[in-house]
Amino acid sequence: MTTIAVIGLGTMGLGIVQTWAAAGFDVLATDTHEPARATAQARLLAALTPRVEAGKMGPSDRDAILARVRIVADLSMLQGADLAVEAVVERLEVKQALFAKLEQHLGPGAILATNTSSLSVTAIAGGLRHPERLLGLHFFNPAPVMKLVELVSHPAASTDALTRARAITEAAGKTVIQCPDRPGFIVNRCARPFYGEALAMVEEVRSPLDIDAAMMAAGYRLGPFALIDLVGADINLAATESLFAAMDRHPRYHVFDALRAQVAKGDLGRKSGTGFVFPQKPGAPPADADAIVLRIEAALINEAAWLLSEGGTTREWIDTALKLGLNFPRGPFEMQARHGAAIETELARLEARAPAHLTSRYLPPTG
């Protein structure tokens, strides 16, 4: 029987605990914050109760999940785990220190996995005695619901660790997509144009409601502004600024003033009561809805093409990641097949009219 260790019992960490336990794995979990440990079982029970009430899970199944989870006081009590996944604060030095300690407590065959969404896995592994044991397993929130997990390799990662981590994660019902250790991995990087190109249009005095209506008419569950409002404009801004810095401030990752202004006003979306579109709902799509969709999808396709050109992934993996990670109706390369030569024409049009600060934003990869 494989035993999973989870370090960090916030929302994401507890969701990962639930994921493994629901799949039949024994889970050892801990957190440096004692109240997080003390309330973990009650919070897990609260997360499972609605499923029981809805008839999606029997009381015996709920009790079995709870019984598979043991909350322990510190890292020394994680001995015997075959895979340890951390979901602690996104600070490089914190994660490096954690894994250095885990190396001392876990057996030589144990896999070490970071759930980072923004840090370099190579950098996290850099200070370890055995960096080949470490890899990235990036879950998406809420972890029990979202099917996608990004498996992040790095130059020192062993094939054995990657193969075993994939098998264990797939056994928990997840779709595992291997991706390179590049800023934003696949989903967070390739998603930026969905928001960015919409924000560019707003700065050209287009209505967020019209843009969302156009995208929803094209099959998207949420438009870019409804999605920003759902996650929070402040969270979106932080992710955008992080990727902009990590990618040497390339115009493809430009941080638009419209997003900064929204955060400065405090109109963060659902959590503040007002956002780009919340609490309004999009109406009928505008007359030029097809042009709006073409522009945003052209930018999405271009970013996916750049990532593909850098190696370490495939068209199919990128398409699957975007569909599962963002609930897109189709992946970028499926979009490309639908639009054909219109994409090249649209990117050329956008580049020709781009203002100085966005020059080269729409250039495709060469070769």
N, C-alpha and C positions, 0 to 999 in steps of 0.2 A: 504494500500500500504506500503510495506517494504521500508525503507530508509536506504541506506548504506553510511557509512562514510569511507573515505580512507585518511590516513595520510601518506604523502610522495609522491611526484610527480616526482620521477625519472622514469627511463624506466619501472621498475617493477610496481611501484605504478600507473603510468598512464595506463599501460596495465590492471591492476586490475579495474581501473575506467572504461575503455572501456568495459571490460567483463560484469560488472554489468549493465552499461547503455544499452548495446546492448541487454541484456536480459529483458529490460523493467523496471529496477529499477531506482528510483530517487537516485542520488549520490551527496553527499556533500564531497568536497575534499579540503585538505589544505596541506601546507608545510611551515616550518619555514623560508625557503629561498624565499624571495619575487620574484626574477626573475623566480623561478620555478612556482610560482603561476601565474605570469603575462603571461607566455608563454604556460601554460597548454592547454588552448583551441586551440591555434594555432597548438600545437604539436599533439593534438588529431585529429584535422581536417586533418593534414598531414598524420596521420596513417590511416585514413578512406578513403582518396581520391583515393589511388590505387585500393581499392575494388570497388569504384564507376566506375572508369575508366575501370576496367576489367569486368564490368557488374554483379558483385557478390552482389551489393547493389545499391538500387536506391537512388537518391539525397534526396528524402523525408525521407528515412530510416536514412541516414546520419544525416540529420538535426534534426530528432527526437532524435537520440542518443546525439547529442551536446546539445539539449534543456534540456535533463534530468540531465545534469551535471552542478553543481553550485560550483564555486571555492570560498572558503571563507577565511577570513583573519587569523582566529585563532581557537583554540579548542573550545572556548565558543560558537562558531556559529555552532557546530555540534549537538547541542541539538535536540532531536527528532529522532536521528538515532537509528535503531533497532540493527544494527551490525556495529562495527567499526573495520577496518582492518588496521594495520600499515605496512608500507613498508619503514622503515627508516634504518639508518646505523646499521650494525651488531655489536652493542656494548651493552652489558647487561645493563649497568647503564643508557644508553640513553632510552632503551625500558622500563625499570622499571619506570623511571621518567615520561615518556609519559603516561603510563597506570595509574599511580597514579593521574595524572592531568585529564585524561579521566573519571576516577571514579567520579570526582567532577562535571563534566559537563553533563554526560549522565544519563538517567533514570535508576532506579534499575533493569529494565528488559532487558537492552541492553547487547548484547554479545560483549566481547572484544576479538579480534583475532590478533595474531602475525603471520607475514609471514616469520618468521625466518627460515633459512635453516641450521643453525649450532649451535644455542644456546639452552640451556635447557628451555623448556616451564615451567617446575616446578620452575626454578630459576626466570624466568620473573614474574611468578605469586606470588612469595614468599612475596613480599612487599606490596601486595594489601590488602585492608580491606575485599574485597570479591573475593578471588582467584577463587571461583567456577565459576565466570563469564568468566574467561579467558581460551582460548584454542589456539591451533595452526591451521592455515589454510595456508598450504605451497603451493603456486602456483608455476608453472614452467614457465620459460621464453621461448617464448613470451606468456604471460598470455592469450590473446584472442584466441590463436591457440591451446595451449597445453590443452588436456582434463583432465589431472590428477590434483587433489588437495589432498594433504595429510592432513587428519584431525588428529591432535595430541592431545591426551588426557593427563591428569596427575592426580595424586591421588586426588586432591581437586576439579577437574572439575565436574560440575553437569551434570547429564544425560540430563536434560532439555536443557541446553546450547548446548551440543553436538548434540542432536536430531534436535534442531532448526537450528544450523549452517549447519548441513548436508542438511536439507531440502532446505534452502535458496541457498546454493551453487549448489545443484543439479538442482534447478530451473534456474540457470544460464547456464545449459548445461554441467556441469562438472561431471566427475566420481570421487566420493569421497571415498577414502580408509582410514579407521581408522588405526592408527599405534601408537605404544608405544613411549613415550618420551625418546628415546634412541639416542645417537649420530648418526647423519646422517639420522635419521628416517628410511624409507625403501629404497628409491631410491639412495640417496647419499651414504648410507652405502653399499648396495648390489652391487653398481656399481664399487666399488673400485677394485675388482679383474679383471674386464674387462681391466682396464688400468694396474694394478699392475702386473698381470701375463704376459702381453705383454711386459712390461718393464723388467721383470725378464729374459725373453727370449732374449731381446736386449742385456742385460748385459752378456748373454751367446753367444753373437755374432750372433744373428739372425737378419735378415733384417726387419725393420719396414714395408717396402713395401710388403714383403712376408707374414708377419703376417696379415696385412690389407687385402691382396688378399684372404687369406684363410678364414677369417671371412666373407668377403663379398660373397664369393662363398657358404658359409653356410647360407646365407639369411639375413645377417646384412646390413643395409643401408650404414653404415660407419664402417670402422675398428677402433680399439682403438686409433691409432695414428692420423687418419684423424679427429676423434672426439676431441682429445686433441688439434690439430691444429685449429679446428673450435672455440672451447671455449677459448683457450689460455693456453699455458703451464704454465704460471705464475698463472692463476686461478686454474688450476688443481693441481699445487704444493701446493698452499695455502689450498685447500680443503683437500688434502691428509695429509698435516702436521697437520691440525686441528683435523682430525679424528684419526690420529696416537696418538696424545697427549691425546685426549678424551678417547681412548680405552687402556690407560695405556701402550702405545708403544708395543702392541702385534705385533708379526711378520706378522700377516695377513694384517696389515696396513702399512707395512714397506715403507719408502720413498726411492725409488731407486735413486742411483747416476745418472743414465741416465737422469732422469727428472730434477734433480738439475742442471746438466751440461747444459741441453738445455736452462734453464732459465738464467743461468750465461752467456751463449753465446748471449743471446738476440734473439734466434731463437724461437719465441713464437708461430708461426703459421701464420694464415692468416693476423692477424693485423700487423705483422712485415715483412711479405712477404716471410718468410722461416720458415719451421717447421720440424717436424720429417719426414713428407712425402710431405707436401705442398711446391711447386706447382705441384709436380709429382702426377700421378695417378697410383694405383695398376695395375699390369698386370695380367697375368694368375697365378692362385694359384700354389704354389710349390708342389712338389711330396708328401710331408708329410703334406699337408693341413689338413687332417683329424686328425692327431696327434696334430696339433696346436689348432684346434677347441676343441678337447677333453680336452686338458690341461686347456684352458681358461674357458670352460664351467664347468669343474670339480671344479675349484676355485669359480666360481659364485654359483654353487650348494652348496658348502660347507659353504659359507658365509650366504646364505639364510637359510640353516639348523641351523646355529648358532643363527641367529635372531629368527627363529621360536621357538627354544628351550627356549628362554628367555621369551616367552609369549607376549600376547597383539596383535597378528596378526595371520593370517592364510596363508596356502599355496596359496589359491586362491587370496588373497589380494596381496601377494608378487608378484605372477606371473603377475597380472594385472598392478601393479605399475611399474614393470620393462618394460612391453610392452608399456605402455602409456607414462611413464616418459622418457624413453630412446629409444623408437621405436625399441626395441628388437623384433626379429621375434617370440620369445617364452620366457616364463618365466623360472626361474631356475628349478622349479619342473616339468615343461613340458620337460625341457632338461633332467632331471633325468629319466623320463619315456622313453625317446628315447634311452639313453645310457645304462640304466640298471646297471648290476654289473660292467661294465667297469669303472664307476666313483670311486667305492671303490678301485679298483685295481690301477687306475691312482693316486689317492690321496696317497695311500701307497707307490707307486713308487716315487712320488715327495718328500714325507717326508723322505724316505730312502736316497735320494741323496741331500737333502737340505744342504746348507752350514750352518755354526754355527749360523750366524745372522738370519737365517730363520728357525731354528729348532722350531718345533711345528706349523709352518705356515699352514700345510696341515692336521693337525689332525681334525677329525670330532667331533661333539659334542657327548657326551656319554649319554646313556639312551634314 
